[in-house]
Amino acid sequence: MADLYLKALQSERKALWATCRLKGLPRGSPERLRLVEIDAKIAAHAARGS
């Protein structure tokens, strides 16, 4: 079965990363902070064993 939570996180991360790259947003901006949060959630989800 597909892990929809993980797919949603990865999709949001990909879109945010593209936005940050295109706009050249600095560290500390809300979008970059959200990327850090998403990375932590993905890592926690992987450590949990999906």
C-alpha distance matrix in Angstrom:
0.0 3.8 6.4 8.8 11.7 11.9 11.9 14.5 16.5 16.7 17.7 20.3 21.6 22.0 24.0 26.1 26.9 28.1 30.2 31.7 32.6 34.1 36.1 37.0 36.2 37.7 36.1 36.3 35.5 33.0 30.5 30.8 30.5 27.3 26.0 27.0 25.2 21.9 22.3 23.0 19.9 17.7 19.7 19.4 15.6 15.6 18.3 16.6 14.0 11.1
3.8 0.0 3.8 5.8 8.9 8.8 8.2 11.0 13.1 13.1 13.9 16.7 17.9 18.3 20.2 22.3 23.2 24.3 26.4 28.0 28.9 30.4 32.4 33.3 32.5 34.1 32.7 33.0 32.0 29.6 26.9 27.3 27.3 24.0 22.6 23.9 22.2 18.8 19.4 20.4 17.3 15.0 17.5 17.6 13.9 14.0 17.3 16.0 13.8 10.4
6.4 3.8 0.0 3.8 5.6 5.5 6.3 8.8 10.3 10.9 12.3 14.5 15.6 16.7 18.6 20.2 21.2 22.8 24.7 25.9 27.2 28.9 30.6 31.3 30.2 31.5 29.9 30.0 29.2 26.6 24.2 24.5 24.1 20.9 19.7 20.7 18.8 15.5 16.2 16.9 13.7 11.7 14.2 14.1 10.4 11.1 14.3 13.0 11.4 7.8
8.8 5.8 3.8 0.0 3.8 5.5 5.0 6.0 8.6 9.8 10.3 12.1 14.0 15.1 16.4 18.2 19.7 21.1 22.5 24.1 25.6 27.0 28.5 29.6 28.4 30.1 28.6 28.5 27.3 24.6 22.2 23.0 22.7 19.2 18.4 19.9 17.8 14.5 16.0 17.0 13.6 12.2 15.4 15.3 11.9 13.4 16.6 15.3 14.5 10.7
11.7 8.9 5.6 3.8 0.0 3.8 5.5 5.2 6.3 8.7 9.9 10.7 12.3 14.3 15.6 16.6 18.3 20.2 21.3 22.5 24.4 26.0 27.1 28.0 26.4 27.7 26.0 25.6 24.7 21.8 19.7 20.4 19.6 16.2 15.7 16.8 14.4 11.4 13.2 13.7 10.1 9.4 12.7 12.2 9.1 11.4 14.4 13.1 13.2 9.6
11.9 8.8 5.5 5.5 3.8 0.0 3.8 5.4 5.1 6.2 8.5 10.0 10.5 12.2 14.3 15.3 16.3 18.4 20.0 20.9 22.3 24.3 25.8 26.3 25.0 26.1 24.3 24.4 23.7 21.4 18.9 19.0 18.6 15.5 14.1 15.2 13.5 10.0 10.8 11.9 8.9 6.9 10.1 10.7 7.7 8.9 12.4 12.0 11.7 8.5
11.9 8.2 6.3 5.0 5.5 3.8 0.0 3.8 5.5 5.1 6.0 8.6 9.8 10.5 12.3 14.2 15.2 16.6 18.4 19.9 21.0 22.6 24.4 25.3 24.4 26.0 24.8 25.1 24.0 21.7 18.8 19.3 19.6 16.2 14.7 16.6 15.3 11.6 12.7 14.6 11.9 9.7 13.2 14.2 11.4 12.2 15.8 15.7 14.9 11.7
14.5 11.0 8.8 6.0 5.2 5.4 3.8 0.0 3.8 5.5 5.1 6.1 8.5 9.9 10.7 12.2 14.1 15.5 16.7 18.3 20.0 21.3 22.6 23.8 22.6 24.3 23.2 23.2 21.7 19.0 16.4 17.4 17.5 13.9 13.2 15.4 13.7 10.2 12.4 14.1 11.3 10.3 14.0 14.7 12.3 14.1 17.4 17.0 17.0 13.7
16.5 13.1 10.3 8.6 6.3 5.1 5.5 3.8 0.0 3.8 5.4 5.2 6.1 8.6 10.0 10.5 12.0 14.3 15.4 16.3 18.2 20.0 21.1 21.7 20.2 21.6 20.1 20.0 19.0 16.5 14.0 14.5 14.3 10.9 9.8 11.7 10.1 6.5 8.6 10.5 8.0 7.1 10.9 11.9 10.2 12.0 15.1 15.3 15.8 13.0
16.7 13.1 10.9 9.8 8.7 6.2 5.1 5.5 3.8 0.0 3.8 5.5 5.0 6.1 8.6 9.8 10.4 12.3 14.2 15.1 16.3 18.3 19.9 20.5 19.6 21.1 19.8 20.5 19.5 17.6 14.5 14.6 15.3 12.3 10.1 12.3 11.9 8.1 8.8 11.7 10.1 7.9 11.3 13.3 11.7 12.3 15.7 16.5 16.4 13.9
17.7 13.9 12.3 10.3 9.9 8.5 6.0 5.1 5.4 3.8 0.0 3.8 5.4 5.2 6.3 8.6 9.9 10.8 12.5 14.3 15.5 16.8 18.5 19.7 19.1 21.2 20.5 21.2 19.5 17.5 14.2 15.1 16.2 13.0 11.4 14.3 13.8 10.3 11.8 14.8 13.1 11.4 14.9 16.7 15.0 15.9 19.3 19.9 19.7 16.8
20.3 16.7 14.5 12.1 10.7 10.0 8.6 6.1 5.2 5.5 3.8 0.0 3.8 5.5 5.2 6.1 8.5 10.0 10.6 12.2 14.2 15.5 16.5 17.8 16.5 18.6 17.9 18.1 16.2 13.9 10.8 12.1 13.0 9.6 8.7 11.9 11.3 8.2 10.7 13.4 11.9 11.3 14.8 16.4 15.2 16.7 19.8 20.4 20.9 18.2
21.6 17.9 15.6 14.0 12.3 10.5 9.8 8.5 6.1 5.0 5.4 3.8 0.0 3.8 5.5 5.1 6.0 8.5 9.8 10.4 12.1 14.2 15.3 15.8 14.7 16.3 15.3 16.0 14.7 13.1 9.7 9.9 11.2 8.4 6.1 9.3 9.6 6.6 8.0 11.3 10.8 9.8 12.8 15.0 14.5 15.4 18.3 19.5 20.1 17.9
22.0 18.3 16.7 15.1 14.3 12.2 10.5 9.9 8.6 6.1 5.2 5.5 3.8 0.0 3.8 5.5 5.2 6.2 8.7 10.0 10.6 12.3 14.3 15.1 14.8 17.0 16.7 18.0 16.5 15.4 11.7 11.9 14.0 11.7 9.1 12.4 13.3 10.3 11.0 14.6 14.2 12.6 15.4 18.0 17.1 17.5 20.7 22.1 22.1 19.8
24.0 20.2 18.6 16.4 15.6 14.3 12.3 10.7 10.0 8.6 6.3 5.2 5.5 3.8 0.0 3.8 5.5 5.2 6.3 8.7 10.0 10.7 12.3 13.9 13.6 16.3 16.6 17.6 15.3 14.0 10.3 11.6 13.9 11.4 9.9 13.7 14.3 11.8 13.3 16.7 16.1 15.2 18.2 20.4 19.6 20.5 23.6 24.7 25.0 22.5
26.1 22.3 20.2 18.2 16.6 15.3 14.2 12.2 10.5 9.8 8.6 6.1 5.1 5.5 3.8 0.0 3.8 5.4 5.0 6.1 8.6 9.9 10.6 11.7 10.6 13.0 13.0 13.8 11.6 10.3 6.6 7.9 10.3 8.2 7.0 10.8 11.7 10.0 11.7 14.8 14.9 14.6 17.3 19.4 19.3 20.4 23.1 24.4 25.2 23.0
26.9 23.2 21.2 19.7 18.3 16.3 15.2 14.1 12.0 10.4 9.9 8.5 6.0 5.2 5.5 3.8 0.0 3.8 5.4 5.1 6.1 8.6 10.0 10.1 9.8 11.9 12.0 13.7 12.2 12.0 8.3 7.9 11.0 9.9 7.3 10.6 12.6 11.0 11.4 14.9 15.6 14.8 16.9 19.6 19.7 20.2 22.8 24.6 25.2 23.4
28.1 24.3 22.8 21.1 20.2 18.4 16.6 15.5 14.3 12.3 10.8 10.0 8.5 6.2 5.2 5.4 3.8 0.0 3.8 5.4 5.1 6.1 8.5 9.7 10.4 13.3 14.4 16.3 14.2 14.2 10.5 10.9 14.2 13.1 11.0 14.4 16.2 14.4 15.0 18.5 19.0 17.9 20.3 23.0 22.8 23.1 26.0 27.7 28.0 25.9
30.2 26.4 24.7 22.5 21.3 20.0 18.4 16.7 15.4 14.2 12.5 10.6 9.8 8.7 6.3 5.0 5.4 3.8 0.0 3.8 5.5 5.2 6.0 8.1 8.2 11.6 13.1 14.5 11.8 11.7 8.3 9.7 13.0 12.0 11.0 14.5 16.1 14.8 16.1 19.3 19.8 19.4 21.9 24.2 24.2 25.0 27.7 29.2 29.9 27.8
31.7 28.0 25.9 24.1 22.5 20.9 19.9 18.3 16.3 15.1 14.3 12.2 10.4 10.0 8.7 6.1 5.1 5.4 3.8 0.0 3.8 5.6 5.4 5.6 5.1 8.1 9.5 11.4 9.2 10.1 7.0 7.1 10.8 10.9 9.5 12.5 14.8 14.2 14.9 18.0 19.1 18.9 20.9 23.4 23.9 24.6 26.9 28.8 29.7 28.0
32.6 28.9 27.2 25.6 24.4 22.3 21.0 20.0 18.2 16.3 15.5 14.2 12.1 10.6 10.0 8.6 6.1 5.1 5.5 3.8 0.0 3.8 5.6 5.0 6.9 9.5 11.4 14.0 12.4 13.7 10.7 10.1 13.9 14.1 12.1 14.8 17.5 16.6 16.6 20.0 21.3 20.5 22.2 25.1 25.6 25.8 28.2 30.3 30.9 29.3
34.1 30.4 28.9 27.0 26.0 24.3 22.6 21.3 20.0 18.3 16.8 15.5 14.2 12.3 10.7 9.9 8.6 6.1 5.2 5.6 3.8 0.0 3.8 5.6 8.1 11.4 14.0 16.2 13.9 15.1 12.2 12.7 16.4 16.3 14.8 17.9 20.2 19.2 19.7 23.1 24.0 23.3 25.4 28.1 28.3 28.7 31.3 33.2 33.7 31.8
36.1 32.4 30.6 28.5 27.1 25.8 24.4 22.6 21.1 19.9 18.5 16.5 15.3 14.3 12.3 10.6 10.0 8.5 6.0 5.4 5.6 3.8 0.0 3.8 5.5 9.1 12.1 13.9 11.3 12.9 10.7 11.5 15.0 15.4 14.7 17.5 19.7 19.4 20.2 23.2 24.4 24.3 26.2 28.7 29.2 29.9 32.3 34.1 35.0 33.2
37.0 33.3 31.3 29.6 28.0 26.3 25.3 23.8 21.7 20.5 19.7 17.8 15.8 15.1 13.9 11.7 10.1 9.7 8.1 5.6 5.0 5.6 3.8 0.0 3.8 6.4 9.6 12.1 10.4 12.9 11.0 10.5 14.1 15.3 14.2 16.4 19.1 19.2 19.4 22.3 24.0 23.8 25.3 28.0 28.9 29.3 31.4 33.5 34.5 33.1
36.2 32.5 30.2 28.4 26.4 25.0 24.4 22.6 20.2 19.6 19.1 16.5 14.7 14.8 13.6 10.6 9.8 10.4 8.2 5.1 6.9 8.1 5.5 3.8 0.0 3.8 6.8 8.6 6.6 9.3 8.0 7.5 10.8 12.4 11.9 13.9 16.4 17.0 17.5 20.0 21.7 22.1 23.6 25.9 27.0 27.9 29.7 31.7 33.0 31.6
37.7 34.1 31.5 30.1 27.7 26.1 26.0 24.3 21.6 21.1 21.2 18.6 16.3 17.0 16.3 13.0 11.9 13.3 11.6 8.1 9.5 11.4 9.1 6.4 3.8 0.0 3.8 6.2 6.0 9.5 9.3 7.5 10.1 12.7 12.3 13.2 16.0 17.3 17.4 19.4 21.7 22.3 23.2 25.4 27.1 27.8 29.2 31.4 33.0 32.0
36.1 32.7 29.9 28.6 26.0 24.3 24.8 23.2 20.1 19.8 20.5 17.9 15.3 16.7 16.6 13.0 12.0 14.4 13.1 9.5 11.4 14.0 12.1 9.6 6.8 3.8 0.0 3.8 5.6 8.7 8.8 6.0 7.6 10.8 10.3 10.3 13.3 15.0 14.8 16.4 19.0 19.9 20.3 22.4 24.4 25.2 26.2 28.5 30.3 29.6
36.3 33.0 30.0 28.5 25.6 24.4 25.1 23.2 20.0 20.5 21.2 18.1 16.0 18.0 17.6 13.8 13.7 16.3 14.5 11.4 14.0 16.2 13.9 12.1 8.6 6.2 3.8 0.0 3.8 6.4 8.1 6.2 6.1 9.6 10.5 10.1 12.2 14.6 15.1 16.0 18.4 20.0 20.6 22.1 24.2 25.5 26.3 28.2 30.4 29.6
35.5 32.0 29.2 27.3 24.7 23.7 24.0 21.7 19.0 19.5 19.5 16.2 14.7 16.5 15.3 11.6 12.2 14.2 11.8 9.2 12.4 13.9 11.3 10.4 6.6 6.0 5.6 3.8 0.0 3.8 5.5 5.3 6.2 8.7 10.0 10.9 12.6 14.4 15.6 17.0 18.8 20.2 21.5 23.0 24.6 26.1 27.4 29.0 31.0 29.7
33.0 29.6 26.6 24.6 21.8 21.4 21.7 19.0 16.5 17.6 17.5 13.9 13.1 15.4 14.0 10.3 12.0 14.2 11.7 10.1 13.7 15.1 12.9 12.9 9.3 9.5 8.7 6.4 3.8 0.0 3.8 5.5 5.1 6.2 8.7 10.0 10.5 12.3 14.3 15.5 16.6 18.4 20.1 21.1 22.5 24.4 25.8 27.0 29.1 27.5
30.5 26.9 24.2 22.2 19.7 18.9 18.8 16.4 14.0 14.5 14.2 10.8 9.7 11.7 10.3 6.6 8.3 10.5 8.3 7.0 10.7 12.2 10.7 11.0 8.0 9.3 8.8 8.1 5.5 3.8 0.0 3.8 5.4 5.1 6.4 8.9 9.9 10.5 12.5 14.5 15.3 16.5 18.5 20.0 20.9 22.6 24.4 25.7 27.4 25.6
30.8 27.3 24.5 23.0 20.4 19.0 19.3 17.4 14.5 14.6 15.1 12.1 9.9 11.9 11.6 7.9 7.9 10.9 9.7 7.1 10.1 12.7 11.5 10.5 7.5 7.5 6.0 6.2 5.3 5.5 3.8 0.0 3.8 5.4 5.0 6.6 8.9 9.9 10.7 12.7 14.5 15.4 16.8 18.7 20.0 21.2 22.8 24.6 26.3 25.0
30.5 27.3 24.1 22.7 19.6 18.6 19.6 17.5 14.3 15.3 16.2 13.0 11.2 14.0 13.9 10.3 11.0 14.2 13.0 10.8 13.9 16.4 15.0 14.1 10.8 10.1 7.6 6.1 6.2 5.1 5.4 3.8 0.0 3.8 5.3 5.2 6.5 8.8 10.0 10.9 12.7 14.4 15.6 16.8 18.6 20.2 21.3 22.9 25.0 23.9
27.3 24.0 20.9 19.2 16.2 15.5 16.2 13.9 10.9 12.3 13.0 9.6 8.4 11.7 11.4 8.2 9.9 13.1 12.0 10.9 14.1 16.3 15.4 15.3 12.4 12.7 10.8 9.6 8.7 6.2 5.1 5.4 3.8 0.0 3.8 5.4 5.0 6.2 8.6 9.8 10.5 12.3 14.2 15.3 16.4 18.3 19.9 21.0 23.0 21.4
26.0 22.6 19.7 18.4 15.7 14.1 14.7 13.2 9.8 10.1 11.4 8.7 6.1 9.1 9.9 7.0 7.3 11.0 11.0 9.5 12.1 14.8 14.7 14.2 11.9 12.3 10.3 10.5 10.0 8.7 6.4 5.0 5.3 3.8 0.0 3.8 5.4 5.1 6.1 8.6 9.9 10.5 12.2 14.2 15.2 16.4 18.3 19.9 21.4 20.0
27.0 23.9 20.7 19.9 16.8 15.2 16.6 15.4 11.7 12.3 14.3 11.9 9.3 12.4 13.7 10.8 10.6 14.4 14.5 12.5 14.8 17.9 17.5 16.4 13.9 13.2 10.3 10.1 10.9 10.0 8.9 6.6 5.2 5.4 3.8 0.0 3.8 5.5 5.1 6.3 8.7 10.0 10.6 12.4 14.2 15.4 16.5 18.4 20.4 19.6
25.2 22.2 18.8 17.8 14.4 13.5 15.3 13.7 10.1 11.9 13.8 11.3 9.6 13.3 14.3 11.7 12.6 16.2 16.1 14.8 17.5 20.2 19.7 19.1 16.4 16.0 13.3 12.2 12.6 10.5 9.9 8.9 6.5 5.0 5.4 3.8 0.0 3.8 5.5 5.2 6.3 8.7 10.0 10.6 12.3 14.3 15.4 16.5 18.8 17.7
21.9 18.8 15.5 14.5 11.4 10.0 11.6 10.2 6.5 8.1 10.3 8.2 6.6 10.3 11.8 10.0 11.0 14.4 14.8 14.2 16.6 19.2 19.4 19.2 17.0 17.3 15.0 14.6 14.4 12.3 10.5 9.9 8.8 6.2 5.1 5.5 3.8 0.0 3.8 5.4 5.0 6.1 8.6 9.8 10.4 12.2 14.1 15.2 16.9 15.3
22.3 19.4 16.2 16.0 13.2 10.8 12.7 12.4 8.6 8.8 11.8 10.7 8.0 11.0 13.3 11.7 11.4 15.0 16.1 14.9 16.6 19.7 20.2 19.4 17.5 17.4 14.8 15.1 15.6 14.3 12.5 10.7 10.0 8.6 6.1 5.1 5.5 3.8 0.0 3.8 5.5 5.1 6.1 8.6 9.8 10.6 12.2 14.2 15.7 14.8
23.0 20.4 16.9 17.0 13.7 11.9 14.6 14.1 10.5 11.7 14.8 13.4 11.3 14.6 16.7 14.8 14.9 18.5 19.3 18.0 20.0 23.1 23.2 22.3 20.0 19.4 16.4 16.0 17.0 15.5 14.5 12.7 10.9 9.8 8.6 6.3 5.2 5.4 3.8 0.0 3.8 5.5 5.1 6.1 8.5 9.9 10.5 12.2 14.5 14.1
19.9 17.3 13.7 13.6 10.1 8.9 11.9 11.3 8.0 10.1 13.1 11.9 10.8 14.2 16.1 14.9 15.6 19.0 19.8 19.1 21.3 24.0 24.4 24.0 21.7 21.7 19.0 18.4 18.8 16.6 15.3 14.5 12.7 10.5 9.9 8.7 6.3 5.0 5.5 3.8 0.0 3.8 5.4 5.1 6.0 8.6 9.8 10.5 12.7 11.5
17.7 15.0 11.7 12.2 9.4 6.9 9.7 10.3 7.1 7.9 11.4 11.3 9.8 12.6 15.2 14.6 14.8 17.9 19.4 18.9 20.5 23.3 24.3 23.8 22.1 22.3 19.9 20.0 20.2 18.4 16.5 15.4 14.4 12.3 10.5 10.0 8.7 6.1 5.1 5.5 3.8 0.0 3.8 5.5 5.1 6.2 8.6 9.9 11.0 9.7
19.7 17.5 14.2 15.4 12.7 10.1 13.2 14.0 10.9 11.3 14.9 14.8 12.8 15.4 18.2 17.3 16.9 20.3 21.9 20.9 22.2 25.4 26.2 25.3 23.6 23.2 20.3 20.6 21.5 20.1 18.5 16.8 15.6 14.2 12.2 10.6 10.0 8.6 6.1 5.1 5.4 3.8 0.0 3.8 5.4 5.1 6.1 8.6 10.1 10.2
19.4 17.6 14.1 15.3 12.2 10.7 14.2 14.7 11.9 13.3 16.7 16.4 15.0 18.0 20.4 19.4 19.6 23.0 24.2 23.4 25.1 28.1 28.7 28.0 25.9 25.4 22.4 22.1 23.0 21.1 20.0 18.7 16.8 15.3 14.2 12.4 10.6 9.8 8.6 6.1 5.1 5.5 3.8 0.0 3.8 5.4 5.1 6.1 8.8 9.1
15.6 13.9 10.4 11.9 9.1 7.7 11.4 12.3 10.2 11.7 15.0 15.2 14.5 17.1 19.6 19.3 19.7 22.8 24.2 23.9 25.6 28.3 29.2 28.9 27.0 27.1 24.4 24.2 24.6 22.5 20.9 20.0 18.6 16.4 15.2 14.2 12.3 10.4 9.8 8.5 6.0 5.1 5.4 3.8 0.0 3.8 5.5 5.1 6.7 5.7
15.6 14.0 11.1 13.4 11.4 8.9 12.2 14.1 12.0 12.3 15.9 16.7 15.4 17.5 20.5 20.4 20.2 23.1 25.0 24.6 25.8 28.7 29.9 29.3 27.9 27.8 25.2 25.5 26.1 24.4 22.6 21.2 20.2 18.3 16.4 15.4 14.3 12.2 10.6 9.9 8.6 6.2 5.1 5.4 3.8 0.0 3.8 5.4 5.3 5.6
18.3 17.3 14.3 16.6 14.4 12.4 15.8 17.4 15.1 15.7 19.3 19.8 18.3 20.7 23.6 23.1 22.8 26.0 27.7 26.9 28.2 31.3 32.3 31.4 29.7 29.2 26.2 26.3 27.4 25.8 24.4 22.8 21.3 19.9 18.3 16.5 15.4 14.1 12.2 10.5 9.8 8.6 6.1 5.1 5.5 3.8 0.0 3.8 5.3 7.5
16.6 16.0 13.0 15.3 13.1 12.0 15.7 17.0 15.3 16.5 19.9 20.4 19.5 22.1 24.7 24.4 24.6 27.7 29.2 28.8 30.3 33.2 34.1 33.5 31.7 31.4 28.5 28.2 29.0 27.0 25.7 24.6 22.9 21.0 19.9 18.4 16.5 15.2 14.2 12.2 10.5 9.9 8.6 6.1 5.1 5.4 3.8 0.0 3.8 5.6
14.0 13.8 11.4 14.5 13.2 11.7 14.9 17.0 15.8 16.4 19.7 20.9 20.1 22.1 25.0 25.2 25.2 28.0 29.9 29.7 30.9 33.7 35.0 34.5 33.0 33.0 30.3 30.4 31.0 29.1 27.4 26.3 25.0 23.0 21.4 20.4 18.8 16.9 15.7 14.5 12.7 11.0 10.1 8.8 6.7 5.3 5.3 3.8 0.0 3.8
11.1 10.4 7.8 10.7 9.6 8.5 11.7 13.7 13.0 13.9 16.8 18.2 17.9 19.8 22.5 23.0 23.4 25.9 27.8 28.0 29.3 31.8 33.2 33.1 31.6 32.0 29.6 29.6 29.7 27.5 25.6 25.0 23.9 21.4 20.0 19.6 17.7 15.3 14.8 14.1 11.5 9.7 10.2 9.1 5.7 5.6 7.5 5.6 3.8 0.0
